[in-house]
Amino acid sequence: MYLHIGKDTIINSKNIIAIFNVEVITKKDSIENICKNLKIGDNIIDVSDGKQKSLVIVKKADEMKAYVSNVSTITLAKRTSKMEVE
């Protein structure tokens, strides 16, 4: 199944490793440094339109990417659990 994370961006839910709340994780460090520590590097795609709410970590074919989304972690969690039911 695919998950809509904002703008015109959808990702395969099977590739999701983690979804973080941006407000919580940026209290200690910036998104760029967090991604650097996770060895994501420059593969940060911002689809948030300046309203950063969640950070979605995805791994596909041995490549890690991070998406910054304006959709809250709660909404993304509901969407993924809804997919499991269907």
KAWO-V373116 format. One record per helix or strand of 3 or more residues. SS is the DSSP state (helix for helix, strand for strand). FROM is the first residue (numbers start at 1). LEN is the number of residues. If there is no record, write none. Layout:
ss: (SS/SS)
from: (FROM/FROM)
len: (LEN/LEN)
This chain:
ss: (strand/strand/helix/strand/helix/helix/strand/strand/strand/helix)
from: (2/9/13/16/22/31/44/54/63/73)
len: (5/4/3/6/4/7/3/7/7/13)
